[in-house]
Amino acid sequence: MIRRVALAACLFGLAGLFVAPSAKCVPQGSTLDQARAEASHGHYEQAARLFSQALSTDPNNIEALGGLVDSLVATGHWHDSLSALQHLVQLQPNNAERVFQLGQMDSWQPGHRAEALELLKRATELKPSDVQYENGYAEVLSWSKSGRSQALEHYKKALAISPNNAAALSGEAQLLAWSGHSSEAMELYEKVLQQDPNNVAALRGKAEILDWRGQHAAAMNLYEQAHGLAPNDSATMLGLAQTEYETGEYTRARADLAEVKDIDTPEFRDLRRNVNHALGTYVELGYGLRRDGKVLDYDSAEALISTPLGGSNRLSALYQPFLFRTQVRNFNSNYYALMLDSQPDENVVAHAQIAARTYPGVSSQIEGAFDATFTVRPSFKLYTGVERESDQESLVSTLGATANGIFVGQVETNLGHIGGSYSNSQHNYDLSVTYTDGAYTGENLASNRRWGVDGNFGKSIRGNHPYIRIAYGVSYLQFDHDADFTPGSGAPARVTGGYYSPTRFLLNYGQIFLSTNLGRHAKWDMGGLAGAQNAETTFTAFSNTQFASTFATHLTWNMSENNDLRLGYDYLNTFNAFHRHLFVVRWRHYF
């Protein structure tokens, strides 16, 4: 009797919001009749009050427990129904429908996936020929990589029972998409949509693949179509918010995430975190060092603050003090930059930067950059830009030096570029071509035109977790004259720029890039190239082929909700003159 009263108090407290003050004065039979009537007319809040009232006197009433659960779910308070549903399953352990329902609800709660799988598995055992239960169990299994092979077995079992079952076909397609077989997945989604053009799961799955392929506009259209058909489908809203985040529409993504009611998965929390960060202010502190055999080594610190301006702009300010080391002397420098990143239109992304460098005893330098990318169509982009920056290759090109009483050096690169890229998402290949032109200038130096063409053809051999791309590329550039001389070398003062400037340079290379997640809180990537280079300078013949290589790797660790740690290493041996190692560590804090 004590247990019964305690359980009644628990249920009464759970739905105390719905209990009328005069509850104890109404006979139980009459209360259940009223509750049934209210539920049949769609008055679920009133029904919930009455079912809860009946349970206050009979906590084990099967009908009242089921009615309370269904009424609370109908009003969107599924979480409040859990204790009643758990008690109902205890009373009716072989009720497959309620066991399955509890399993689904448990799957929506963080940390309850193991319990959810046990319940869903039991439901399939209680009704082994029920396609709905097979699909539900398979779906939750598919949420973890370790369960996906087993999930596929249950989808196959459902399709053996019902070969054209849309949920099973969509589930199998989802597994194919996650395993990198997006083309086969797309065929299954198309098969479902031929049977039912308004199938929400297939529309959502097709949109997800289009999003991966960079066809964001088409993906948004499908997500919006699915949302119109099922306004309360949280998975659709989550997918739409993901696409909006990837296209820089952070304000819309935040609004759509607010409509996600019954999903609290790690993916949802990660996306919400990313959107909040994209719309928030952050500071970043870092340290970097470059080693190049003391040709021009440096250690640097950096401090950056970045804040959004409206929903489509971000303003950032950067300060970097440098300590340079060379075989001749050491010196310091300070770098200041103000940057604006903008997305004035969903098809246009732009970056503008103004900066200055100061050196001891010599004039300061003004630098800047502007570039823009135009999405002509999802598969075709055009980009252009200009930049002026310090050429930090040697003591002369960076700080300058005196030759026969004449100050020379402090080289600035003044370059513009224009190019385009094409990607074929169906066959996973891409190509790009870029043309660059401009001049290197410096104090008392002859202007040295540099122009070049870069081409790259690549193919993605894995689409996700890990993403792997292989490519072949070719680069050709040339300078008007070789200015890689230092004062006192016997060369005319106007060509003593101290920077690598081959009159012809050709690089053929193979390239690989890989990125993946290391658990939920870390992302890692690595990439590099290896190839053959031919360079013509004052001292080398163009026919003299040499090995060229680069390598880079980066790790981002989400230490906490508002703190990231970023590590990076880059190695450069592309040009004959460079054998550089660059290490960077940064800590970012979001407010």
C-alpha positions in Angstrom: 0.0 0.0 0.0 2.9 2.4 0.8 4.4 1.7 -2.7 1.1 2.4 -4.4 0.7 5.7 -2.6 4.3 6.7 -3.4 3.8 5.9 -7.1 0.6 7.8 -7.1 2.3 10.8 -5.6 5.1 10.5 -8.3 2.6 10.4 -11.1 0.5 13.1 -9.5 3.6 15.3 -9.2 4.6 14.6 -12.8 1.4 15.9 -14.1 0.4 18.1 -11.2 0.1 20.9 -13.7 -3.0 19.2 -15.0 -4.9 18.2 -11.8 -8.0 20.0 -10.8 -8.5 21.0 -7.1 -11.7 19.0 -6.9 -10.1 15.8 -8.3 -10.7 13.6 -5.2 -14.5 14.3 -5.3 -15.0 12.7 -8.7 -15.6 8.9 -8.9 -12.9 7.0 -10.9 -15.2 5.5 -13.5 -16.7 8.9 -14.3 -13.2 10.4 -14.5 -12.0 7.9 -17.1 -15.2 8.4 -19.1 -14.6 12.1 -19.1 -10.9 11.6 -20.0 -11.8 9.3 -23.0 -14.3 11.9 -24.2 -11.9 14.8 -24.0 -9.2 12.8 -25.8 -11.6 11.7 -28.6 -12.3 15.4 -29.2 -8.7 16.3 -29.3 -8.7 18.1 -26.0 -5.5 16.5 -24.8 -4.6 18.9 -22.0 -8.0 18.4 -20.4 -7.7 14.6 -21.0 -4.2 14.6 -19.4 -5.6 16.3 -16.2 -8.4 13.7 -16.0 -6.1 10.7 -16.6 -3.7 12.0 -14.0 -6.6 12.4 -11.6 -7.7 8.8 -12.1 -4.1 7.6 -11.4 -4.0 9.5 -8.1 -6.4 6.8 -6.7 -5.3 3.9 -8.9 -1.6 4.2 -9.9 -1.7 0.8 -11.8 -4.7 1.6 -14.0 -3.5 0.5 -17.4 -6.0 2.5 -19.4 -5.3 5.7 -17.4 -1.5 5.3 -17.8 -1.8 4.8 -21.5 -4.2 7.7 -21.8 -1.9 10.0 -19.9 1.1 9.0 -22.0 -0.8 9.5 -25.3 -2.2 12.9 -24.2 1.1 14.2 -23.0 2.8 13.1 -26.2 0.0 14.8 -28.2 0.6 18.1 -26.5 4.4 17.9 -27.1 5.2 17.0 -23.5 6.7 13.6 -24.4 9.5 14.0 -21.8 6.9 14.4 -19.0 5.3 11.1 -20.0 8.4 9.0 -19.5 7.7 7.9 -15.9 4.1 6.9 -16.7 5.3 5.0 -19.8 8.1 3.3 -17.8 5.5 2.1 -15.3 3.2 1.0 -18.0 5.9 -1.2 -19.5 6.7 -2.7 -16.1 3.0 -3.6 -15.9 2.9 -4.9 -19.5 6.3 -6.1 -20.4 5.0 -7.9 -23.5 3.2 -5.0 -24.9 5.3 -4.5 -28.0 3.8 -1.1 -28.9 4.6 0.4 -25.6 8.0 -1.2 -25.4 8.8 0.2 -28.8 7.5 3.7 -27.8 9.6 3.8 -24.7 12.6 2.7 -26.7 12.1 5.5 -29.2 11.8 8.1 -26.4 14.9 6.8 -24.6 16.8 7.1 -27.9 16.1 10.8 -27.9 17.8 11.3 -24.5 21.5 11.8 -24.1 23.2 8.8 -22.4 20.1 6.5 -22.8 21.1 4.9 -26.1 22.0 1.5 -24.6 18.7 1.2 -22.8 16.9 2.4 -26.0 18.5 -0.4 -28.1 17.5 -3.1 -25.5 13.9 -1.9 -25.6 13.7 -1.7 -29.4 15.4 -5.1 -29.8 12.8 -6.5 -27.4 10.0 -5.0 -29.5 11.3 -6.7 -32.6 11.4 -10.0 -30.8 7.9 -9.6 -29.5 6.7 -8.9 -33.1 9.3 -10.3 -35.4 7.3 -9.6 -38.6 6.6 -6.0 -37.9 8.4 -3.8 -40.4 8.0 -0.6 -38.3 9.8 -2.1 -35.4 12.6 -3.5 -37.6 13.1 0.0 -39.1 13.0 1.8 -35.7 15.6 -0.6 -34.2 17.8 -0.3 -37.3 17.6 3.5 -37.3 18.9 3.8 -33.7 21.6 1.2 -34.4 22.8 3.3 -37.4 23.5 6.3 -35.2 26.8 4.7 -34.1 29.4 3.4 -36.6 29.7 0.1 -34.7 26.0 -0.6 -35.1 25.7 0.1 -38.8 26.4 -3.3 -40.1 23.8 -4.7 -37.8 21.4 -1.9 -38.8 21.8 -2.9 -42.4 20.8 -6.5 -41.5 17.5 -5.3 -40.0 16.7 -3.0 -43.0 17.3 -6.0 -45.2 15.0 -8.1 -43.0 12.3 -5.4 -43.3 12.7 -5.3 -47.1 12.4 -9.1 -47.2 9.0 -8.7 -45.6 8.0 -5.6 -47.6 10.3 -5.1 -50.7 9.1 -1.5 -51.4 8.9 -0.3 -47.8 9.9 3.4 -48.0 11.3 3.6 -44.5 13.6 0.6 -45.0 14.8 1.8 -48.4 15.5 5.3 -47.0 17.3 3.7 -44.0 19.5 1.6 -46.3 20.2 4.6 -48.4 21.3 6.6 -45.4 23.8 3.8 -44.4 25.2 3.9 -48.0 25.5 7.6 -47.9 27.4 7.5 -44.5 29.7 4.9 -45.9 30.7 7.0 -48.8 28.4 5.4 -51.5 26.4 8.5 -52.1 25.5 7.6 -55.7 24.0 4.3 -54.7 22.2 6.0 -51.9 20.8 8.6 -54.3 19.4 5.9 -56.5 17.5 4.4 -53.5 16.1 7.8 -52.5 15.0 8.3 -56.1 13.2 5.0 -56.0 11.3 6.0 -52.9 10.4 9.4 -54.4 9.1 7.7 -57.6 6.6 5.8 -55.4 5.9 8.8 -53.2 7.1 12.2 -54.2 6.2 13.6 -50.8 8.2 11.1 -48.7 9.9 13.3 -46.1 12.7 10.9 -45.2 13.8 10.5 -48.9 13.6 14.2 -49.5 15.7 14.8 -46.4 18.2 12.1 -47.3 18.6 13.4 -50.9 19.0 17.0 -49.5 21.8 15.8 -47.2 23.8 14.2 -50.1 23.3 17.4 -52.2 24.6 19.4 -49.2 27.7 17.2 -49.0 28.3 17.8 -52.7 28.2 21.5 -52.3 24.8 21.9 -54.0 23.5 23.9 -51.1 20.7 25.8 -52.9 19.2 22.5 -54.2 19.5 21.0 -50.7 17.7 23.9 -49.1 14.8 23.6 -51.6 14.4 19.9 -50.7 14.6 20.6 -47.0 12.0 23.3 -47.3 9.8 21.0 -49.3 10.1 18.4 -46.6 9.4 21.0 -43.9 6.3 22.1 -45.6 5.1 18.4 -45.6 6.0 17.8 -42.0 6.4 21.1 -40.1 7.2 19.3 -36.8 9.9 17.0 -38.2 12.9 18.0 -36.2 15.4 16.0 -38.4 14.4 18.1 -41.4 14.9 21.3 -39.4 18.3 20.1 -38.2 19.4 19.3 -41.8 18.2 22.7 -43.0 20.1 24.4 -40.2 23.2 22.5 -41.1 23.0 23.7 -44.7 22.4 27.3 -43.6 25.4 27.1 -41.3 27.6 25.8 -44.2 26.5 28.6 -46.5 27.1 31.3 -43.8 23.4 32.0 -43.0 24.0 31.8 -39.3 21.1 33.8 -38.1 18.6 31.6 -40.1 20.4 28.5 -38.8 20.0 29.7 -35.2 16.3 30.4 -35.8 15.7 26.9 -37.3 17.6 25.2 -34.6 15.2 26.8 -32.1 12.4 24.8 -33.8 14.1 21.4 -33.1 12.2 20.1 -30.2 12.8 16.4 -29.7 16.4 15.9 -30.7 19.3 16.2 -28.3 22.0 14.2 -30.1 25.7 15.1 -30.1 25.3 16.2 -33.7 22.6 18.7 -32.7 24.6 20.1 -29.8 27.7 20.4 -32.0 25.8 22.3 -34.7 24.2 24.6 -32.1 27.6 25.3 -30.6 29.1 26.0 -34.0 26.3 28.4 -34.9 26.5 30.2 -31.6 30.3 30.6 -32.1 29.8 31.9 -35.7 27.5 34.6 -34.3 29.6 35.3 -31.3 32.7 37.3 -30.3 36.0 35.5 -29.6 39.6 36.2 -28.7 42.5 34.1 -29.9 46.0 34.0 -28.5 48.8 32.1 -30.3 52.5 31.4 -30.7 54.3 30.5 -33.9 57.9 29.8 -34.9 59.6 29.3 -38.3 62.9 27.6 -38.8 64.8 27.9 -42.1 68.4 27.3 -41.2 68.7 30.9 -39.9 68.1 32.3 -43.4 65.2 34.0 -41.8 63.9 32.3 -38.6 61.3 33.9 -36.4 59.3 33.5 -33.2 56.0 35.3 -33.0 53.1 35.8 -30.7 49.6 36.8 -31.8 46.5 38.3 -30.3 43.2 38.5 -32.3 39.7 39.6 -31.4 36.8 39.0 -33.8 33.2 40.1 -33.6 30.2 39.8 -35.9 28.7 42.9 -37.6 25.1 42.0 -38.3 24.4 38.6 -39.7 26.7 38.6 -42.7 29.9 40.4 -41.6 32.7 39.7 -39.2 35.3 42.3 -38.1 38.7 41.1 -36.8 41.7 42.9 -35.4 45.2 41.2 -35.2 48.4 42.1 -33.5 51.6 40.1 -34.0 55.1 40.9 -32.6 58.0 39.1 -34.3 61.5 38.3 -33.3 63.6 37.5 -36.4 66.9 35.6 -36.4 69.4 35.5 -39.2 73.0 34.6 -39.6 73.9 38.3 -39.7 71.7 39.9 -37.1 68.5 39.7 -35.1 65.7 42.2 -35.3 62.1 42.6 -34.3 58.9 43.7 -36.1 55.3 44.4 -35.3 52.3 43.6 -37.5 48.8 45.2 -37.2 45.8 44.1 -39.3 42.1 44.9 -39.5 40.0 42.4 -41.5 36.4 42.3 -42.7 34.8 39.1 -43.9 31.5 39.6 -45.6 28.7 37.6 -47.4 26.6 40.3 -49.0 24.7 37.7 -51.0 24.3 33.9 -50.7 26.5 33.6 -53.8 29.2 36.1 -52.9 31.9 35.8 -50.2 34.4 38.6 -49.7 37.5 39.3 -47.6 39.2 42.7 -47.1 42.3 43.5 -45.1 44.4 46.5 -44.3 47.7 46.0 -42.4 50.9 47.7 -41.4 54.4 46.4 -40.4 56.9 48.4 -38.4 60.6 47.7 -38.2 63.4 49.3 -36.0 65.2 52.1 -37.8 63.6 51.7 -41.2 60.3 52.8 -42.7 57.0 51.1 -42.0 55.2 49.2 -44.7 51.5 49.3 -45.6 49.9 46.1 -46.8 46.4 45.0 -47.8 44.3 42.4 -49.6 40.9 41.9 -51.1 39.4 38.8 -52.6 35.9 37.6 -53.6 34.4 34.3 -54.6 31.3 34.2 -56.8 29.2 31.1 -57.0 27.8 31.2 -60.5 26.2 27.8 -60.0 26.7 25.1 -57.4 29.3 23.4 -59.5 31.1 26.5 -60.9 32.8 29.3 -59.0 34.8 32.3 -60.0 37.3 34.1 -57.8 39.5 37.1 -58.0 41.6 39.2 -55.7 44.6 41.5 -55.1 47.1 41.6 -52.4 50.2 43.5 -51.2 52.3 41.9 -48.6 55.9 41.8 -47.2 58.2 39.2 -48.8 59.7 37.5 -45.7 62.4 35.4 -47.4 65.6 37.0 -46.2 67.2 39.8 -44.2 67.3 42.0 -47.3 63.8 41.3 -48.6 62.3 41.9 -45.1 64.3 44.5 -43.3 66.5 45.9 -46.1 70.2 46.6 -46.2 72.7 49.2 -47.4 74.7 48.6 -50.6 77.4 51.1 -51.4 75.7 53.7 -49.4 72.3 53.0 -50.9 69.4 51.4 -48.9 67.8 48.5 -50.8 65.2 45.9 -50.0 62.0 45.8 -48.0 60.3 43.9 -50.8 56.6 44.0 -51.3 54.6 41.6 -53.5 51.9 43.3 -55.5 49.8 40.5 -57.1 46.4 40.0 -58.5 44.7 36.8 -59.4 41.6 35.5 -61.3 40.5 32.0 -61.6 37.6 29.5 -61.6 36.8 26.0 -60.3 34.4 23.3 -61.4 33.3 20.4 -59.4 31.3 17.3 -60.5 29.6 16.0 -57.3 28.1 13.0 -59.0 31.5 11.6 -60.0 33.5 13.3 -57.2 36.0 15.2 -59.3 37.0 18.8 -59.5 39.4 21.1 -61.4 40.6 24.6 -61.0 42.7 27.1 -63.0 44.2 30.4 -61.7 46.2 33.1 -63.4 48.3 35.4 -61.3 50.1 38.6 -62.4 51.9 41.5 -60.7 55.2 42.8 -59.6 57.7 42.7 -56.7 58.8 46.1 -55.6 61.2 47.5 -53.0 63.3 50.4 -51.9 65.7 51.3 -54.8 64.9 48.1 -56.5 63.9 47.5 -60.1 60.3 46.5 -60.4 60.2 42.7 -61.2 57.1 41.4 -62.9 55.9 38.0 -61.9 53.1 36.0 -63.6 52.1 32.4 -63.5 49.4 29.8 -64.1 48.2 27.1 -61.7 46.1 24.2 -62.6 44.8 21.4 -60.4 42.7 18.3 -61.1 41.4 16.2 -58.2 39.1 13.4 -57.2 37.5 12.6 -53.8 37.9 8.9 -53.1 36.0 9.2 -49.8 33.3 11.7 -49.1 33.3 11.7 -45.3 34.9 10.4 -42.1 37.5 10.4 -43.4 37.4 12.7 -46.4 40.2 11.8 -48.9 41.1 13.7 -52.0 43.9 13.0 -54.5 45.0 15.3 -57.2 47.5 16.2 -59.9 48.7 19.8 -60.3 51.0 21.9 -62.4 52.3 25.4 -61.7 54.3 27.6 -64.0 55.6 31.1 -63.2 58.3 33.4 -64.3 60.0 36.7 -63.2 61.4 39.3 -65.5 64.8 39.0 -63.9 66.6 37.1 -61.1 66.8 39.3 -58.0 68.1 36.7 -55.6 71.3 38.6 -54.7 72.5 40.3 -51.5 74.4 43.6 -51.2 78.1 43.0 -51.6 77.6 40.0 -54.0 78.8 42.0 -57.0 75.4 42.3 -58.5 73.9 45.7 -59.5 72.2 47.3 -56.5 68.8 47.4 -58.3 68.6 43.6 -58.4 69.8 42.9 -54.9 66.3 42.1 -53.6 67.3 38.9 -51.7 64.2 37.0 -52.8 63.8 33.8 -54.9 62.9 34.9 -58.4 63.5 32.3 -61.1 63.1 33.5 -64.7 61.3 30.3 -65.4 59.8 27.8 -62.9 57.7 24.6 -63.5 56.3 22.3 -60.9 54.5 19.0 -61.6 53.1 17.3 -58.5 50.8 14.7 -57.0 48.8 15.7 -54.0 46.8 14.1 -51.2 44.5 15.5 -48.6 42.8 13.8 -45.7 40.5 15.1 -42.9 38.6 13.3 -40.2 37.1 13.6 -36.8 38.9 12.1 -33.8 35.9 11.4 -31.7 33.4 14.2 -31.0 35.8 16.8 -29.8 38.7 16.8 -32.2 39.3 17.3 -35.9 42.5 16.5 -37.7 43.7 16.9 -41.3 46.9 16.4 -43.2 48.0 17.0 -46.7 51.0 17.2 -48.9 52.5 17.1 -52.4 55.5 15.6 -54.0 56.8 16.2 -57.5 59.4 17.5 -59.8 60.5 21.1 -60.2 62.5 22.8 -62.9 63.9 26.3 -62.2 66.0 28.7 -64.3 68.0 31.2 -62.3 71.4 32.8 -62.7 73.1 29.7 -61.4 70.7 26.8 -62.3 69.6 25.5 -65.7 65.9 24.9 -66.4 66.7 21.3 -67.5 68.0 20.5 -64.0 65.0 18.7 -62.4 64.8 18.5 -58.6 62.5 17.0 -56.1 59.8 19.2 -54.5 57.6 18.6 -51.5 55.3 20.1 -48.9 53.5 18.7 -45.9 51.0 20.1 -43.5 48.9 18.8 -40.6 46.4 20.5 -38.3 44.5 19.5 -35.2 41.5 21.4 -33.6 40.5 20.2 -30.1 37.3 21.5 -28.6 38.4 21.5 -25.0 35.1 22.8 -23.7 32.0 24.6 -24.8 33.8 27.9 -25.3 37.4 27.0 -25.7 39.3 25.5 -28.7 43.0 24.5 -29.0 44.5 24.6 -32.5 47.9 23.1 -33.4 49.6 23.2 -36.8 52.8 22.1 -38.6 53.8 23.0 -42.1 56.9 22.0 -44.1 57.8 23.7 -47.4 60.4 22.5 -49.9 58.6 23.6 -53.1 61.2 26.0 -54.3 64.9 25.2 -54.4 65.6 28.0 -51.9 63.2 27.0 -49.1 63.4 24.2 -46.5 61.1 25.7 -43.9 59.4 24.3 -40.8 56.5 26.3 -39.3 54.8 25.4 -36.0 51.7 27.2 -34.6 49.6 26.8 -31.5 46.5 28.9 -30.8 43.9 29.0 -28.0 40.5 30.5 -28.9 37.9 31.6 -26.4 34.3 32.3 -27.3 32.2 34.7 -25.3 
